[in-house]
Amino acid sequence: MRVFGIAILISALLVLGACGGGNSKQNNIDGHWTAALTNPDGSPAFDFTTNFTQSGGNGVSVTNFQFTSTSPCFVSGETETGSFMLSGDFSGKVTGAFGLNIQSGNPGGNTLVLQGNVNDNTITGTWTLTGITSGCSGSGNFTLTKG
């Protein structure tokens, strides 16, 4: 009976080990992303590329950020901060909430905020731009694609 109990315990531990304890960074937000931001009428507003890396907890390290569209709101020296709350399932599908703030450097005083949802290699949501530079306000939708 004792051997049977030990066998059940070992089997249970193996099953639980297979279910959890995996690398939480698998199939995550790490990688190169391309963004397309549109105005409410569907016209292009901003485009950018960047790299995201999970940086402990819910933080996102944002590197190699570059607007690929021109705008008087963001000429140079932007500062980016991001966050996410990811979850997944047993098939590796990643979902969760995402946020990104972009502060202008030159000219100063403009802030672009993206809030959305991660669905595997795509993030969709809404953006809002507030600023002191003329014409630097607005809102719309965005899509970020990993690849």
C-alpha positions as CSV (number, residue, x, y, z in Angstrom):
1,M,0.0,0.0,0.0
2,R,2.9,2.4,0.8
3,V,4.5,1.8,-2.6
4,F,1.1,2.5,-4.3
5,G,0.8,5.8,-2.3
6,I,4.3,6.9,-3.4
7,A,3.6,6.1,-7.0
8,I,0.4,8.2,-6.9
9,L,2.3,11.1,-5.3
10,I,5.0,11.0,-7.9
11,S,2.4,10.8,-10.7
12,A,0.6,13.8,-9.3
13,L,3.9,15.8,-9.0
14,L,4.7,15.0,-12.7
15,V,1.3,16.1,-13.8
16,L,1.4,19.4,-11.8
17,G,5.0,20.0,-13.0
18,A,3.8,19.7,-16.6
19,C,0.9,22.1,-16.0
20,G,2.9,24.9,-14.3
21,G,6.3,26.2,-13.7
22,G,7.0,26.8,-17.3
23,N,8.9,29.7,-18.6
24,S,6.5,32.7,-18.4
25,K,8.5,34.5,-21.1
26,Q,7.6,32.0,-23.8
27,N,5.3,33.4,-26.4
28,N,5.4,36.8,-24.7
29,I,5.7,40.4,-25.7
30,D,9.5,40.2,-26.4
31,G,10.4,41.1,-30.0
32,H,10.2,43.6,-32.8
33,W,6.8,45.4,-33.3
34,T,5.4,47.6,-36.0
35,A,2.6,50.1,-35.2
36,A,-0.1,51.7,-37.3
37,L,-2.2,54.4,-35.6
38,T,-5.3,55.6,-37.4
39,N,-7.7,58.6,-36.9
40,P,-11.4,58.0,-36.2
41,D,-12.1,58.3,-39.9
42,G,-9.5,55.5,-40.7
43,S,-6.9,57.8,-42.1
44,P,-3.2,57.3,-41.0
45,A,-2.1,59.2,-37.9
46,F,1.3,57.8,-36.8
47,D,3.5,54.8,-37.6
48,F,6.4,53.5,-35.6
49,T,8.6,50.5,-35.0
50,T,10.1,49.3,-31.7
51,N,11.4,46.4,-29.7
52,F,9.7,45.3,-26.5
53,T,11.3,43.1,-23.8
54,Q,9.6,42.0,-20.6
55,S,11.5,43.8,-17.8
56,G,10.4,42.1,-14.6
57,G,6.8,42.0,-13.3
58,N,4.5,43.9,-15.6
59,G,7.1,46.3,-17.0
60,V,8.1,46.5,-20.7
61,S,11.6,47.7,-21.8
62,V,11.1,49.8,-25.0
63,T,14.2,50.0,-27.3
64,N,14.9,51.1,-30.8
65,F,11.8,53.2,-30.9
66,Q,11.4,55.1,-34.2
67,F,8.5,57.0,-35.8
68,T,8.3,56.0,-39.4
69,S,5.9,58.8,-40.1
70,T,6.7,62.5,-39.7
71,S,4.9,64.7,-37.2
72,P,5.5,68.1,-35.7
73,C,4.5,66.5,-32.3
74,F,7.5,64.2,-32.2
75,V,10.7,65.4,-33.8
76,S,13.4,63.8,-31.6
77,G,14.3,62.6,-28.1
78,E,11.1,60.7,-27.2
79,T,10.9,58.7,-24.0
80,E,8.8,55.5,-23.9
81,T,7.4,53.5,-21.0
82,G,5.3,50.4,-21.3
83,S,3.4,48.0,-19.2
84,F,1.4,44.8,-19.7
85,M,-0.6,42.2,-17.9
86,L,-0.2,39.0,-19.9
87,S,-1.8,35.6,-19.4
88,G,-1.8,32.5,-21.5
89,D,-3.2,29.0,-22.0
90,F,-1.8,25.5,-22.4
91,S,-1.6,26.0,-26.2
92,G,0.8,29.0,-25.8
93,K,-1.9,31.6,-26.7
94,V,-1.0,34.9,-25.1
95,T,-3.6,37.5,-24.1
96,G,-3.8,40.4,-21.8
97,A,-3.8,44.2,-21.3
98,F,-1.1,46.5,-22.7
99,G,-0.2,50.2,-22.2
100,L,2.5,52.4,-23.8
101,N,3.2,56.1,-23.0
102,I,5.4,58.2,-25.4
103,Q,6.6,61.6,-24.2
104,S,8.0,64.0,-26.7
105,G,11.5,65.3,-26.3
106,N,11.6,67.9,-29.0
107,P,9.3,69.7,-29.0
108,G,8.4,69.0,-25.3
109,G,5.0,68.7,-23.8
110,N,3.3,66.1,-26.0
111,T,2.1,62.7,-24.8
112,L,0.9,59.8,-26.8
113,V,-0.9,57.1,-24.8
114,L,-1.8,53.7,-26.2
115,Q,-4.1,51.3,-24.3
116,G,-5.1,47.9,-25.7
117,N,-5.2,44.2,-25.6
118,V,-2.6,41.6,-26.6
119,N,-3.8,38.6,-28.6
120,D,-0.7,36.5,-29.5
121,N,1.3,38.6,-32.0
122,T,-1.1,41.5,-32.3
123,I,-2.0,44.3,-30.0
124,T,-5.1,46.4,-30.8
125,G,-6.6,49.3,-28.9
126,T,-7.1,53.0,-28.7
127,W,-4.6,55.9,-28.6
128,T,-4.9,59.5,-27.3
129,L,-2.5,62.4,-28.0
130,T,-2.4,65.4,-25.8
131,G,0.0,68.3,-26.1
132,I,1.0,71.9,-26.1
133,T,2.2,72.0,-29.7
134,S,-0.4,73.2,-32.2
135,G,-2.2,70.3,-33.8
136,C,-0.9,67.8,-31.3
137,S,-4.1,66.4,-29.9
138,G,-6.4,63.6,-31.1
139,S,-7.4,60.0,-30.7
140,G,-8.1,56.9,-32.7
141,N,-7.3,53.2,-33.0
142,F,-4.0,51.3,-33.3
143,T,-2.7,47.9,-34.3
144,L,0.8,46.7,-33.3
145,T,2.0,43.6,-35.1
146,K,4.9,41.4,-33.9
147,G,7.3,40.2,-36.6
